[in-house]
């Protein structure tokens, strides 16, 4: 590239009918450098919080397998990546000075020759999104842990996932993945994350509740040490401890002893699931009776313990209840609504809420989601929601 003189610059300004008085005295003369190819560089637009992450030396990771839409993750958040096209070409100029910097530095020479290192006419835009966690549950429920005597585990052919594996397979940030592992009550067995097979989990829970019953302990003060001593001959102690922490809250008393306060709602819910999964539909009043008889002494069953697990059909005579687990439904909004409207044509807000609550973005309400994906009507004074589109 030929270096331009001040005279040439002034002549160009005159041709362009620009008044030099209105411009900064310094002029950037640009030329393309030898390596300036399109497609060599990518631009990413970051919000201040993510910039701060990078400036603090932390990394951002792009996750997704070949057939998945890429997402970008920080330590605790997940973002969708979308390409945004620009009408102006964006030029990359190393060491480029902004007008503010030039004004501050009056002594700078008034012609700066800069080389363009690259250019682009689009950039990646990030939008905060829900972590895609359905796959995590799917991977871990392929081969659930059935206990130490399981023949399947001894053949060593089950799918194994370490934390590292999950980080490379799941489109979510590390914190979101670790939180979800807690939500689904996964446990680490010999370095691999596993979920317990439901019948085995119930067997463990049953051992614990029977012991609580026979020792007449308070549900809010179940001693870890005695549980391990009493039940250790039946099941591995880490499994006993895992079931206590899945169904209780751990705390330490003044004497340094470890206790668990059992979660009544979660225990009642699990027992309901055990009863419901053997029948397609259950007569509601019969179910309520059997359910109350099946839970540990001192616990009270209530239908609101079953939100997102089971649905009552008030239109059938007699009323019935059936298993409908929110985690079995599609993860994307439209798919979720299609699936719900094919199960039931019209929903009340109370009934549908547990099945769409998890779809709400950060500040979004269930009402806003319903407005977007459903249409409402009023029948006998009750507001009902049905699909906006025909369900095939």
N, C-alpha and C positions, 0 to 999 in steps of 0.2 A: 504494500500500500504506500502511496506517495503521501508525504507529510504536507498538510495544507498550511499556507501562510495566512496571516491576519487579513491581508488584502483580499484573498480568495473568500475568506469567511464573510467579510463585509459585503462583497459582491453578491454572495449567495443570499444574504439577509435582504439585500435590496431587491433582488429578483423575487423573493418570497413576500415582498412588501411588508417586512417587519421592521419596527423602529428599534435600533440598537439601544436607545435610552431606556426602553422598558425591560430590557433583558439584563441578566447578570453578565459582567464583563467576561467571565470565564466561559470558554467554549469546549465542549467535548467533541473531538473528531473521532468517529467510530469507523473501524474497519473489521472485516471478518478475519478471525485468526485461522491458522491452517487446520485446526481440529474442529472448527465450528460446524458440527453436523446436527441435523434435526434428529430427535429420538435418542440422543446420547444422554440427555438429562431429563429428570422428572421433577415437577414442582408439586409440593404438598402444602396445602393451606392449613396452618395449625392455629387452634385457639390458644390464648395466653397460657392457660394451665398446662397444655401439652408442650409448649415452648419451654416453659420452666422445667418440665421433666427432663427434656433433652439437655438444657443448659446445666442441670444439676448432675449430668453424667449418666442418667438412667436411659434405658433403651425403650423404643417402641417396636412392637413386633407385628408383622403382617402374617395372619393365619388363614388357613383354608387349604383343602385338598384341591386337586385339579378340577373337579366338577363343582366346586363351591365358589360362590361370590366372595372375593377377598374381604376380610375385615382387618382393621388395625386395632391393636390392643395396647393400652398402657398397663401399669401394674394392676389397676382396679376398674378400668372402664373399657368398653368395646365400641368401635365406630364402624359404620358402613363406609366404604370408599366408592365415590362416584366420580367419573371424569366430567369436568366442566370445561366447555370450549370457550375461548375468548375471541372477540372480534379483532382485537389488536394482537400483533405478534409480541411475545414477551422475550426480551433479549437478556442474556446473562453476561454481565460485565464485571469481571473480578476487580476489586479495589475501586469500584465506582464511587464518586463522592456526591452526596446529595446537596441541594442548594443550601441547606442549613449549614453543612460542614464547610462549604465554600465561602459562605458569608462570614463564618467565624475565622476563616483563615485567609485574611485579605492579601497576604503576601504571595499567594499562590500564582504561578505563571498563568497567563490568560488563555493558553491553548493546551488542552490535555488530549493526548492521543491515546485512545483506548481500543483494545481488541475485544471483539465479541467472541466469547468462548462457546456459546451455544444459543439455541433459541427454541421456543415452544409456543404452540397456540392453544394449549390446554393445561389444566392442572388437576390434581386430585383434591376433591372436596370431602371433608369428613362430616358424618352426621352421627351423633350419639345413637346407639341402637341397643336393643335388648341382647344380652349374650345368647348365643345359640347353644342351649344346654340340653336339648332333647336327646341329642346324640350321645351325651355322657351317660344318661340313664340307659339308653339302648345298648351301648357297649358293655356296661357293667351288668346288665340283666341277661346278657347272652349266656353267661356261665355263672350263675349265682353260687355262693358257697353253701354247701349242704351239710357242713359239719366235718369233723376230723375223720369220720368213718366212711365218708363218701368214696365210692369206688372211682367216680369220675375224676376226683382230685388226685387219686393215686396214679392214674394213668398219665397225668401231667400234660394233657392235651388241651386244657382250657385256655381261653384267650387271656393273656396277662397284660395288665396296664400299670406302669409305674406313673408317678406324678409327671415325669418327663414325657412319657408317651402321651398322656392326656393333654399336656400343653401343646404337643405338636398336632393332635387330632381334633381338638375342640376349639371352636371359634369363640373364645371368651378369654378375658384376662385371668391372670393367675388367681387373684383374690376372688373373682366370681366363680371360678372352677372349685377352689377350696371350700367356698361357702356352700356351693351346690352339693359337694360331696357330703357335707354335714347334713344338709336338708334331706338327702336321700338315704341317710344313715349308712353310708359306706364305711368300711373299716379296712385298715391296712393289714393284710395277712402275708407274712414273709415278704414284705416289700411291695406287694401288689395290692391295688385298690379292688375291693370286692363288695358286692351287696350280698346280703344273706337271702337265701331262698326263703319264701314266706312261711312255709310249714316249719322250717328249722327255727326261724325267728320266733314263731308262735310257741314252739316247744321250749325255747329258752325263756320266753316271757312267762310261760306257764310255771316253769320251775321256780322263778323268782316270786310270782304272786302266791304260789302255794306255800312257799317258805314264809313270806310276810304273814300269811294267814295263820300258819301253824305256830309262829312265834308271837302272834298278836302284836306285831310292830305297828307303829303309826305310819301311815303312808308318807308322811312328810319327814320320816327319820329312819331310813333303811340303812343299816351299817354295812359298808363294803366288805370289811374284813370277815365278818361272820358269814356273809353270802358266799365269799370265795371258799371259806373253810367247809361250809355245809354242802355246796354244790360242785366243788372242784373235782369230786370223784365222778360226777355225771358228765360234765362238759369242761372244755378248756377254760381256765380262769380268765383269759383275755376276752373270751366270748361272753362270759357272765358280766364282766365289767363293761363290755360294749353294749350289752342289752340294757344295763342300768343307765348308761349315759345316753342311750337312744330314747329311753322312756322316762328319764328323770333328770333332775338338775343336781349336779355335784356340789357339795359344800363341805367345809371343814369346821368342826366345832372347836370350842375353847381348848379342849384337851388334845387337839391335833388329830382327832379321829375323822375319817372320811365317811360322809353320809350322802344319801341321795333322797331328794324330795321327788316322789313319783308324779308324773303328769297324768292326772286322771283322764282328761279328754283324749289324750293320745292312746292310752290303754283301751278305753272304751271304743275308740275308732277302729283300732286294730282287730278287736274281737268282733265288731260289726262286720268288718271286711271278711273275716274268716267265715262267719255265718252266711254272708250274702254271696260269696263266690261259688257256693255249691248249688245255687238256685238261679234260674233265669229271672223270675219275679217272686216276691215273697208277700204274702198277705201282711199289710202294715201292722195291724194290731197284734197278730200272732208274733211277728218279728220283734216288736217292742217288748213283748213279754219274755220271749226266749233270750233276747239280748240282755235284759236286766238280770235274768237269772244266771247268765254266763259270765258276768263281770265280777271281779273280786269284791268281797264283802266291804261295805262302806262306800262303794262308788255308785254314782248316779248317772244313768244313761240319759242323754238328751239328743233329739234329732239334729240340733245345730252342731253337734260334734262331727257330723257326717258331711259338712260342706265340701264340695269338690270330690266326694267319694261315692255318694249315693243320691238318688233322686226319687222323690215321692211322686207317684202318679195319683193325683186327687180326682182325675176324671173317671178312673175305673171304679167299679163297684164289686166287692169292697175295694178300698184304696190299697195300692200296692207300693212296694219299694224295690228298687233294683240298683245294682252296682253301675256307676258311671264315673270313671276316674279321670280327673282333669289331665293327668299326665299322659293318658293314652290318646288325647286329642291333638290335632295338628298344631304346630308351633306358630305358623303365620296367621295373621288376623283373618283374612278372607277364608282360608281353609278351615279355621276354627269355627267361624260362624256357619259356613256351609254344613259342616259336620253336625253342629248343634241343631240347626233347623231341619236336618234330615232325621234327627232323633225325635224331635218334637216340633210341631209346626209353629205353635205360639207359646211364648214364655212370659212369665211375670219377671219384673226386674229382680225380685228377691231370689227366684229360682236360678236365673241365668248368671247373676253376679259372681258366684264362686267359680264359674266356668270361664269367665273372661277377665277377672280381676288381674291375673298375671300378665295380661296383654297391655295393660295401661302403661304408657310411657311415663317419664318422671313426674310431670305435673298434670297428667291426664286423668279424667274421671271416667267411671263406668258409663255415666250418662252420655259423655261425649262420644265414646266408642259406639254406643247403641244408636246415637243419632246418625253416625256415619254408615254403619253396617246393617241397620235394621229399620223397619218402619213401624210406627206405633198405631194402635187402635184402642178404643175403649169398649169393653164388653161388660155389661152389668156393673158399671162403675169401676171396673178394674182395668188398669192400663196393661195392654199386652203387646209383645214385640214379635214381628215375623220377618221373614227374609225380604230384602229389597229386590232379589232376583229369583227367577224360578229355580227350584232345587231339583236337579235331575235324579 
